């Protein structure tokens, strides 16, 4: 097997022959020896690095092979894949390859005990069954020193996961966090509001998370997000009370995009927003599906507090 890899290396062979050899080798090893799998991974790393982009196909085939194995030292096949990753079986320097792998096994992130992803700036984990345990692992990982964008939409992070992430100091360069539909709730939003670890955050999407007025009130009083320019609070049932609390806050001077759709804010909430002078740079405002009448729209149109507004829903 090793001779074949070296031969492929020297002759720049197609990976097709090596794919079958690799998968069969793992089957023969039966995932029983840490030493053996590390040796295979070490050789395989060179192959993937040289022959990318077709290399990721081998990783997916390997995944399918591992899923057929039921046990290995009491660990699951998925854990075997994680060991393969930590041993260097994939070219983690390549963002496309990494994201393809994470789509299949987001927990791989949790097992990165060293700084394996020094060049990664954007990480997309949406719809990957990323839960509180995975978020806890991510929050404790120092493998993403320059990460600027994190997308965990449509998962199950929950309030516990968000609380853990909010307490992490490993993401000082994070500029964009998209966490819609994660059931973070009031407690999760309160934790985020009290975090001083994201000084560069400019875009935050926490839509459809049952944050309610209490969660918005906590965030409105936070002084840790002076650079925030885009905020999505859609679908959180914040009602008039939540809008009133946010409209009274002077802590978001750079806000240019605000989404408040489907929040049941009504005439009272809209009036509070229209009367606020704290959002002079707002260019986009979404207040759709909020039981707002003609009188409220007219009040907005006649307001002098939104000179930059160019998009209204």
Phi, psi and omega in degrees: 000312180295323178297322179296317179298315180297321179296316179297323178300312185286323185264359182054047179292162172292154181282350187305314180291320182290332179302307181298319180297318181297310181299315179296323179298317179296324178296316181295323179291334181056024174056035185260345185238118177301318182298314182297315183292327179291324177295316179297316182296321181299317178289321183294328180302316180299321182294314181294318180301321183281321190258009175304142019265357182288348183299327182295334178296325178294320179299317180292322176294321177298321179300315180298321179295318181294328180294340178279347178270133186264336181208152175197105183053036178079006181252158180279169179296326179297321178294330175296321178295320180297321178296321179298321180292316180293336179276355177095032182282347179231159179275088185288354177286342183266116185299318182297316180296316181299314183293325177297319180291318181295332177299329182269327182212083182297340182288350176306325180303320185295336185260018176270089186281347177235175183283081184275343186236059185293339184256002184283125180248336182228129181232119182251111180239022182294143178057044180239018182058037180282114184248196182297321181294318179292321178294324178296318179294318179297318182296334182264004182265134177259021185278357185232066187295335182240022180299129180245340183224127179230126181239111179237029182299152174059049177230206182222053181296317178071175181292326180294315179296318180292323178297318179295316181295321181297336180267006181270137180256012185269005183230057184292343182259005183297123181250335182225128177231118179246113186224034180293151178054061179228006177057041182284335174064189181297314183298320179295320180290323177296320178296317180295319181297329182269005182270133178254014186269001182234062184294339183260007183295125179243340182225127182225124178240108178235035181292152176055055181230011179055046181286324178062179184297324182297319179293320179293322179300319179295317181291324180297334181266005182275134180257014185266002184230055182292340182265003183297126180244340181225128181223126179244111180245019184300147172064037182242007178055045182280338176057190184296322182301318180293318179294320179300317179295318182288321181295336181272000183267135179254018187267005182231062185293339183261008182295125180240342181226123183226121179250118181234019183298150175054053182233005178056043183281334176063189183295322182295315179293320180294323179296321179296321181291316182297329183274357183275137180253014186267004182232060183291342182260008182293124179248335180231129178226123179244112178234028182294155177056051182228017179057048180258134183261184182297325182297320181290322178294322179294322179296321178294319181295328182267359180284142179260008185270356183232064185291340183260358185299123181234348180223126183223128176240000000 
